[in-house]
Amino acid sequence: MPRRTRLASLVAALLLTGGCAGSPTSNPSARPQPAPASPAASAAAGAADAGSPSAGAAPAGDTIDAATMSGIDVVFLSTMVGHSERTLQIVRLASDRLRDDALRTLAAAIEATEADELAAMRGWLPATGPGASAAAHHHEGHGDDAALDRLRTAPDADVDRVLREVLADHQRSAADLARAQVDVGRNERVRDLARRIEQSRTAEVELLRGTP
């Protein structure tokens, strides 16, 4: 499949994934706005919206009964909250300097999707009870801070390449975490989110590594 066609398909899938995450978005105007897309990506986004009228429209304050979640579910959500926070740091740090239109479109789709997922996961995490300490885990320094330093100091001519490398490694670790959660998680909604995270991050890694 041509790379541009694969990119358009992934952008459409990412937009649908964000709508299905059940995020309690309380301020739609604060949602990240994707950068100008290529014609193929724009068509994919339009198809996603047309095929899913309810995409992005989740009930405010969507929560999960804490009693239905195991400690493993809580640890997974807490870990993924930190991981998604770092993803947003990565893409926002580089977004204004990217030169490749396809990479800029992919980064914008990742940002919008993970912002939605992040809101959902925060709403699902219990504030008290078993596993709450994991939910309160301090995420400063999550992941490899050296990767952010690489992006900050990369010359303009190298930013696209560095983002592909940094983001591919970062998203691969998310796919690995999600794949493990599908096997051991208890709550079906959390496991469903994990399935979609594993599929989307795996596809993103393939695109990031396959981009010339």
N, C-alpha and C positions, 0 to 999 in steps of 0.2 A: 504494500500500500504506500503511495507517495507520502513523503513526510508532511506536506501541507494538509493532505486529507486526514492523516492521523492526528495532526494538531487540532483540526476543526472538530473531529470526533471527540477528542479528549476534552476540549473546552466545553462542548455540549454536555458531556458526562459530568464534568465538574460542576456546572451550573445546576444540573438536576440533583446532584449529590447534596449541594448546599441547601436546596429547597427541602430535601427529605430529612435533613438532620434534626428538624424540630427545634430550631433555635428560637429563643425568646427575644427576638430583636425588638427593642423598645423604641429605637430611634432610627428609622429607615434612612434618614438623610445622612446619618453618620457612617453608613455602609461604604466600604472602599469602592471607588469608581474605577473600572478597568480602563487601561490606556487605550487609545485608538487601535482598533483591531484590523487585521487584514480582511479582505472580502470573504475569504473562506471561513475565517473564524467568526465574522459577523453573521454569516448565514447559519453557522452552527448554533450560535447563541440564539438567533431568532427561532430556529427550529426547536430548540430546547424550551423556550418560553411558550411557543405555540403548542407543543406536545404536553406541557404540564402547566395548566392554568393556575394551579395552586402553588407552583414553585415559589419559594421565598416567603410564603404566607403561612407561618406557623403560629399556633396559639401563644399569646404572651404568657410568660411564666410557666412554660412547659416543664414539668418535673417528673421524676420517677420515684415511686415509693421506695424509700431506703431499705425497707424490709425485704424487698425482692432482689437486692444486690448483695453479692458476696464481697469479702474483703478484696478479692482479686479484681472484681469489677471496679471498685473504688480506686484501687492502686492504678489500674489501667487508665481510668479517666483522669486522675490526677497527673499521671505521667504525660498523657497526651495533651493536657492543658499546657504544661510547660513546653512540650515539643511544638505545639502550634504557636505559642507565644514567640518562640524562637524563629519559627518559619516566617512569621509576619515581620520580625526584625530583619531577617535576611532579605526578603523581597523588597521591603520598603527602603532599605539601605542602598540597594542597587537600582531601583526602578527608574530614577531620573537620569541615570547614566547609560542605560542599555541602548545599544545601537541596532540590534536585530529586531525587526518588527514581530517576527514569530515568537521570539523569546520574550519580548515585552508583553505580548498577548497572553502567553502561557503564565507568566509571573502574575499578571493581573487576575487571571482566573483562579490561580492558586490562592492568592490573597483573599479574594471574595469568598471562596469556598471555606477556607480555614477560619476566617472571621466568623462565619455562620456556625461552623462546627464548634468553635471555641465558646461561643455564647451558649450553645446547647449543653456542652459538657459542664460548664460552670453551673448551669441551672440544675443539672442532674446530681451534682456532687452533694452528699449530705453534709450538714454543718455540725451535726453531733452524732454520737453513736459509734458502733464498731467501724474502724477504718477511717474515722474522721481526721485522725492525725495525718494520714497519707494525703487527704484532700487539702490539708493546710500546709503541705510541703512547700518549702521556700524554693522558688524556681530560678532565682538569680544565679547566673553562671551555668544554666542548663545547656548541655551540649558543649561544643568546642568553641570557646571564645576566640581561639586563634583563627577560626574561619571568618568571623566578623572582622577581625583585624586585616585579614587578607583582602576582604572586599573594600574596606575603608582605604587601604593603601594601594590598591590596584590602579595602575595607570588607566586612563580612559580606554585605550586600545585593548586592554586585557580584561575589562570588567565582564563582558559577556562570557568569556571562557571561564573566569574564576567563579562567576555565579553558577554556571552549569555544573562545575565540579563540586562546589560547596553544597548546592541545593540537591544534587543527585545523591550525595552521601547522606545528607540530612533526611531526605524523603525515604531512602532505603531503610534507614533505621526505624522510621515510622511504620513502614510496611511490615518489617520483622516483628515489631511489637504487636501490631494489629493481628497478624497471622497467629501469633501465640495466644492472643486473647480469644480468638474464635474457638480454639481447642479447649480452653479451660474456663471461660467465663460462664456465669450463671444466668445473668439477666439477658433476655433475648433482645431487648432493644439496644443494649450496649454491644452485644455480639453482632447485631446487624450493622451498627455503626462501624464496628471493627472490620467487618467484611468489606464495607464500602471504602474505608480508609485503605485497607490492604490493596484493593483493586486500583484505586485512583493513584496512590503513591507509586505502585509498581509501574503503571503506565507512564507516569510523569518521569520516573527514572529512565525508562527506555527512550523517551523523547529527548530528555536532557543529554543523555550520553550519545544519542544518534544524531544530534544537531552538529553540522560541520562548523 
